[in-house]
Amino acid sequence: MRLFLIFFLFVSFWPWEKDPEGVKKSSFALSQPPALLKTLRVALFYEKSEVRINVPAPYEIESVPAHESLEKGAALSSVSVRPGPEGIRVGPNLYRASGIRVEAKTGELQIENRTYRNAIQVLKNPKGTLTVVNEVDVEDYLGGVLPSEMIPTWPEEALKAQAVISRTYAVFKNIENQNFPFTLSADVASQVYNGKSAEKPATNRAVEKTRGEILVHQGKIFPTFFHSTCGGRTTRADYQWKIEPHPSLKGVECPYCRASKYYSWKATFSASEIQRRLRKKGFLVSGIQDIRAEKIDASGRPRIFVIRHSGGTLEIPANDFRVALGPDQMRSTLIQVARSDDGEFIFKGKGWGHGVGLCQYGAKQLAELGYDYADILRYYYPDSEIRNLEQYHTLAAGSDGPVPAEEAQGTGIKGLFHKVKNYFEEY
């Protein structure tokens, strides 16, 4: 299965991002200068014993976090970087530092045969292994994200919608995780990012045509979650995760993803297989007797699954249950649970993903119907507005105030709401 499908599975939270009360914030003020908000730190690799770095043009190595210059040169030819007992070894040279930063003066370097932009940090972990982090501008980052997040041959307006929400999500996480060594990962725990090597002309155009644009609600940025296929209706973020309720993440009707091959599906598991997968994720169950979907929300998704087993009863948040069973098989939580004659559990479901935010197959269909990316975004994220990150900071600092919503968003969204109603009546 190609990588662009993998990301559809879920967008999850970092393990260290725990509020003292266990509930994550759903919005932040954009109070920092754009240059700080746009410079991302993306973890490419974890727990590596060695990485190979190639810089085909002038470079500089400095220590982290002291920023002391350690080495300069005309090129760095496929050198091995390894942790040492007293620092980090770059080829034959040992630098007594907890991390190094390698900057490509012409803007490109290779790590493990993949090209990235700007600079990388190699950080020594407490266990003596290495974490590799790419420092990259958000616009360059999006060039390596979009081809993995949406099929590049899809309509341009859908690609532009994806560019805006991928940019918004990245900036949001950059604020949320600013005190950590990195703010995003390059895998499905965040957004799939494959560097400059992944860039495609169509997705690069979508990034450029939306340069700097993010979504805000009442002037604050929020996490613009997305997924492959909602199955008819999106759901609330606070029903899926421990996050503050947010007006733009409350769910909408979506009859536009019926063309997705993931619109309906079926998965079958034996009781012993479910038990094994749950125990692997830390849910201690044995002798599963029954599984019930409960606390059904307005979208038809359960908020919890109740597992009756020989040791008692266990309640599991719905998305945790889905991920534990395997999001490539248990594609969503919009399901019905049945039992076969031989005791297996049958899950008949709709959609693929957590169901929060933008439905990508729905966005594709809306683009094909002639709606522009601003209409698509306003539909899936109600009460949100498009702002340019550079302009927004200037306005927030005290000028004539925000751009009127109708200027930023277009005028077709009212018709789109009526279109949904009519679309449902046709089926």
C-alpha positions in Angstrom: 0.0 0.0 0.0 1.4 3.4 -1.0 2.5 5.8 1.7 -0.2 8.4 0.9 -2.8 5.9 2.2 -0.9 5.3 5.4 -1.4 8.8 6.7 -5.1 8.5 6.4 -5.3 6.2 9.4 -5.1 8.8 12.2 -3.5 11.9 13.5 -2.6 11.3 17.2 -1.0 13.1 20.1 2.5 13.1 21.3 3.0 10.9 24.4 4.6 13.8 26.4 1.9 16.3 25.7 0.0 15.8 28.9 -1.8 18.7 30.6 -1.9 18.2 34.4 -5.6 17.6 34.1 -5.2 15.4 31.1 -7.1 17.7 28.7 -5.3 19.3 25.8 -5.8 22.9 24.7 -7.7 23.3 21.4 -6.6 26.8 20.5 -3.7 29.2 20.9 -3.2 32.9 20.3 -0.8 33.8 17.5 1.3 36.1 19.7 4.8 35.2 18.4 6.5 36.7 15.3 5.8 34.7 12.1 9.5 33.7 11.7 9.3 31.8 15.0 5.9 30.2 14.2 7.0 29.1 10.8 10.3 27.5 11.7 9.5 23.8 12.4 11.5 21.1 14.1 10.5 17.8 12.6 11.8 14.5 14.0 12.9 12.3 11.1 14.5 9.4 13.0 14.5 8.2 16.6 16.8 5.8 18.5 19.4 5.6 15.7 22.8 4.1 16.4 24.2 5.8 13.2 23.1 8.2 10.5 24.8 9.2 7.2 24.8 12.8 6.2 25.8 14.2 2.8 26.1 17.9 2.1 27.2 18.5 -1.5 27.9 22.2 -1.0 29.3 24.5 1.8 28.2 23.6 5.3 28.7 24.5 8.9 28.5 22.3 12.1 27.8 23.9 15.4 27.0 22.6 18.9 23.5 22.3 20.3 22.4 24.1 22.4 25.4 26.4 22.7 25.6 27.3 19.0 29.4 27.2 19.1 30.9 26.7 15.6 32.7 23.3 15.4 33.5 22.8 11.7 33.1 24.4 8.3 33.8 23.1 4.8 33.1 23.1 1.1 31.3 19.8 1.3 30.5 16.9 3.6 30.7 13.7 1.7 28.5 10.9 3.1 29.9 11.0 6.6 28.9 8.7 9.4 27.4 10.4 12.5 27.4 8.2 15.7 27.0 8.7 19.4 30.2 8.6 21.4 30.7 8.1 25.2 31.5 11.8 25.6 29.6 13.4 22.7 28.9 12.9 19.0 31.3 11.6 16.5 31.2 13.0 12.9 33.4 10.9 10.8 36.8 10.8 12.7 36.0 13.9 14.7 34.5 13.7 18.2 32.6 16.8 19.4 31.9 17.1 23.1 28.3 18.2 22.8 24.9 16.8 23.5 23.9 17.7 20.0 25.1 19.1 16.7 23.5 21.2 14.1 24.5 20.8 10.4 23.4 23.7 8.1 23.5 23.4 4.4 24.5 26.9 3.2 22.8 26.3 -0.2 19.7 24.9 1.4 19.9 21.1 0.7 21.4 18.1 2.3 20.9 14.3 2.3 20.2 12.1 5.2 19.9 8.3 4.6 19.7 9.0 0.9 16.7 11.4 1.1 17.0 15.1 0.4 15.9 17.7 3.0 16.1 21.4 3.1 18.0 23.9 5.4 19.5 22.2 8.5 19.3 19.2 10.7 20.0 18.6 14.4 21.5 15.3 15.6 20.7 15.0 19.3 22.1 12.4 21.7 19.4 10.6 23.7 19.8 9.5 27.3 20.1 5.9 26.1 23.0 6.8 24.0 21.2 6.7 20.6 20.4 9.6 18.2 17.4 11.6 17.3 17.6 13.4 14.0 15.5 16.6 13.6 15.0 18.7 10.4 14.8 22.5 10.9 12.6 23.6 8.1 10.4 26.5 7.1 6.7 25.6 7.1 6.3 26.2 3.4 9.2 23.9 2.5 7.8 21.4 5.0 4.5 21.4 3.2 6.2 20.5 -0.1 7.3 17.2 1.5 4.0 16.6 3.2 1.2 17.2 0.7 2.2 14.3 -1.7 1.9 11.9 1.2 -1.2 13.5 2.6 -3.3 13.7 -0.5 -3.1 12.1 -3.9 -1.3 14.7 -6.2 -3.7 14.1 -9.1 -6.7 15.2 -7.2 -8.4 18.6 -8.0 -6.4 21.7 -7.2 -9.0 23.1 -4.9 -8.8 20.0 -2.8 -5.0 20.1 -2.7 -5.2 23.8 -1.7 -7.6 22.9 1.1 -5.1 20.3 2.3 -2.3 22.7 2.1 -4.1 25.2 4.4 -5.0 22.6 7.0 -1.6 20.9 6.9 0.0 24.3 7.4 -2.4 25.2 10.2 -1.9 21.9 12.0 1.9 22.3 11.8 1.9 25.8 13.2 -0.5 24.7 16.0 1.8 21.9 17.0 4.8 24.2 16.7 3.2 26.4 19.4 2.0 23.5 21.5 5.3 21.7 21.6 7.7 24.7 21.5 9.4 23.7 24.7 10.4 20.2 23.4 13.4 19.2 21.3 11.1 18.8 18.3 7.5 19.9 17.6 6.4 17.4 14.9 7.3 14.0 13.7 7.7 12.8 10.1 5.3 9.9 10.5 1.6 9.2 11.1 1.9 10.4 14.7 1.8 13.9 13.1 1.9 14.3 9.3 3.9 12.2 6.9 6.9 14.2 5.7 9.4 12.9 3.2 11.4 16.0 2.6 12.3 17.6 -0.8 12.6 14.1 -2.3 8.8 13.7 -2.2 7.8 17.0 -3.8 5.5 17.1 -6.8 4.6 20.0 -9.1 0.9 19.9 -8.4 1.2 19.9 -4.7 3.9 22.5 -4.8 1.5 24.7 -6.7 -1.1 24.2 -4.1 1.3 25.2 -1.4 2.4 28.3 -3.3 -1.1 29.5 -4.1 -2.0 29.3 -0.4 1.3 30.6 0.9 1.0 31.6 4.5 -2.7 30.8 4.9 -4.0 29.2 8.0 -7.4 28.7 9.7 -8.4 30.5 12.8 -11.4 30.8 15.0 -12.0 34.2 16.7 -8.3 35.0 16.0 -6.9 31.8 17.5 -5.3 28.9 15.7 -6.8 25.4 16.3 -5.7 21.8 15.3 -7.2 21.2 11.9 -7.5 17.4 12.0 -8.4 15.5 8.9 -9.0 11.9 7.7 -9.7 9.9 4.6 -13.4 9.1 4.6 -16.0 10.1 7.2 -18.8 7.7 6.1 -21.5 10.3 6.1 -20.8 12.6 9.0 -17.8 14.0 10.8 -17.6 14.0 14.6 -16.4 16.2 17.5 -12.7 16.2 18.4 -13.5 16.1 22.2 -15.4 12.8 21.6 -12.3 11.2 20.2 -9.6 12.6 22.4 -9.1 14.4 25.7 -9.1 17.9 24.2 -11.1 21.0 24.9 -14.4 21.3 22.9 -13.9 23.6 19.9 -16.7 25.3 17.8 -14.9 24.5 14.5 -14.4 20.8 15.4 -18.0 19.8 16.2 -18.9 17.7 13.2 -20.9 18.3 10.0 -23.0 16.2 7.7 -21.0 14.9 4.7 -22.7 13.0 1.9 -19.7 13.6 -0.4 -17.4 10.7 0.3 -19.6 7.9 -1.1 -17.1 7.3 -4.0 -14.4 6.3 -1.6 -13.7 2.6 -1.6 -13.4 2.9 2.2 -17.0 4.2 2.6 -18.1 0.8 3.8 -16.1 -2.1 5.0 -16.2 -5.2 7.3 -13.6 -6.6 9.6 -13.7 -9.9 11.5 -11.7 -10.8 14.6 -11.7 -13.8 16.9 -12.1 -13.1 20.6 -8.5 -14.4 21.2 -7.1 -12.0 18.6 -8.9 -9.0 20.1 -7.6 -10.0 23.5 -4.1 -10.3 22.2 -4.1 -6.9 20.5 -5.7 -5.1 23.5 -3.2 -6.6 25.9 -0.4 -5.5 23.7 -1.7 -1.9 24.1 -1.9 -2.3 27.9 -5.6 -3.2 28.2 -5.7 -6.3 30.5 -8.6 -8.4 29.4 -9.0 -12.2 29.3 -11.7 -14.5 28.1 -13.7 -11.9 26.1 -17.4 -12.6 26.2 -19.1 -9.6 24.7 -18.3 -6.2 23.1 -20.8 -3.3 23.0 -20.5 0.1 21.4 -22.0 2.7 23.8 -22.5 6.5 24.1 -23.3 6.9 20.4 -22.8 10.5 19.3 -24.7 12.4 16.7 -22.5 11.0 13.9 -23.4 7.5 14.8 -19.9 6.8 16.4 -19.7 5.3 19.8 -17.5 7.2 22.3 -16.6 4.0 24.2 -16.5 0.2 23.7 -17.5 -1.9 26.7 -15.6 -5.2 26.9 -17.2 -7.9 29.1 -14.6 -10.6 29.9 -13.9 -13.2 32.6 -12.2 -10.7 34.8 -15.1 -8.1 34.7 -16.0 -5.2 32.5 -13.6 -2.7 30.8 -14.5 0.6 29.1 -12.2 1.7 26.4 -12.3 5.0 24.5 -13.5 4.3 21.0 -10.5 5.6 19.1 -8.1 3.7 21.5 -10.0 0.5 20.7 -9.8 1.2 17.0 -6.0 1.9 17.1 -5.4 -1.2 19.3 -7.2 -3.5 16.9 -5.3 -2.0 14.0 -6.5 1.1 12.0 -5.7 -0.6 8.7 -8.5 -3.2 9.6 -10.6 -1.4 12.1 -10.8 1.6 9.8 -13.1 3.8 11.8 -15.4 3.8 14.9 -18.6 4.3 12.8 -19.5 0.7 13.2 -22.0 -1.9 14.2 -20.9 -5.0 16.2 -22.2 -8.4 15.6 -21.3 -12.0 16.6 -21.0 -14.8 14.1 -22.2 -18.4 14.7 -18.7 -19.5 15.4 -18.1 -16.8 18.0 -16.1 -14.3 16.0 -16.8 -10.6 16.3 -17.9 -8.8 13.1 -17.5 -5.1 12.7 -19.5 -3.5 9.9 -18.2 0.0 9.4 -18.2 3.2 7.4 -15.3 5.5 6.6 -11.5 5.4 7.3 -10.0 7.5 10.1 -11.0 9.2 13.3 -13.7 11.2 11.6 -12.7 14.7 12.9 -12.3 17.7 10.7 -11.9 17.5 7.0 -13.1 14.4 5.1 -10.6 14.2 2.2 -12.8 12.2 -0.2 -15.5 14.6 0.6 -13.2 17.5 -0.2 -12.3 15.9 -3.5 -16.0 15.6 -4.4 -16.8 19.2 -3.5 -13.9 20.4 -5.6 -15.2 18.4 -8.5 -18.6 20.0 -8.0 -16.9 23.4 -8.4 -16.5 24.7 -4.9 -13.2 26.4 -4.1 -10.9 25.6 -1.2 -12.2 28.4 1.0 -15.7 27.1 0.7 -14.5 23.5 1.5 -12.6 24.7 4.6 -15.5 26.8 5.9 -17.8 23.8 5.5 -15.7 21.3 7.4 -14.5 23.8 10.0 -17.6 25.9 10.8 -17.0 29.4 12.1 -13.4 29.4 11.0 -11.7 32.0 8.8 -8.6 32.0 6.6 -5.9 34.3 7.6 -2.4 34.9 6.2 0.2 34.2 9.0 2.3 37.2 8.0 -0.6 39.6 7.7 -2.3 38.2 10.7 0.6 39.0 13.0 0.6 42.6 11.7 -3.1 43.0 12.3 -2.9 41.4 15.7 -0.2 43.9 16.7 -2.6 46.7 16.1 -3.8 48.0 12.7 -7.2 48.1 11.1 -8.3 44.8 12.4 -8.9 41.4 10.8 -9.9 41.0 7.2 -13.7 40.6 6.9 -14.7 37.0 6.7 -16.5 37.4 3.3 -13.3 38.7 1.8 -11.2 35.9 3.1 -13.7 33.1 2.6 -15.5 33.6 -0.6 -19.3 33.7 -1.0 -20.3 30.1 -1.9 -20.6 28.5 1.5 -24.3 29.3 2.1 -25.1 27.5 -1.2 -23.0 24.6 0.0 -25.1 24.0 3.1 -28.2 23.9 1.0 -26.4 21.5 -1.4 -25.8 19.1 1.5 -29.5 19.1 2.4 -30.5 18.4 -1.3 -27.9 15.8 -1.7 -29.2 13.8 1.3 -32.7 14.0 -0.1 -31.6 12.4 -3.3 -30.6 9.2 -1.5 
